[in-house]
Amino acid sequence: MMTNQMGDVSQMNQAQLLHWIDMVSFAVVEITEYLDSHPKDEEAMKYFNYYAKLRREALCVYGEKYGPLTIDTANPQQYWEWASQPWPWEGGSC
């Protein structure tokens, strides 16, 4: 598990984890837009890879604890229940 400036993501509560996912997702989107026009910028690629990894990890932790936020973190081996769980904006356990 990665530790970041907000601490160990596995120790965050649901609201903290959602906030962290929002922050790292914003960084990923912004650097993706920059890389569209600067595809050979090695430092930008390092930044992208770092924040993309943080985002994937946070999404996986969230999915394990509260249910997946994205289809790529859903577990198709289990009962397909993620669509019937309360969504974060519906006042789940945040």
Disulfide bonds with the S-S distance in Angstrom:
none
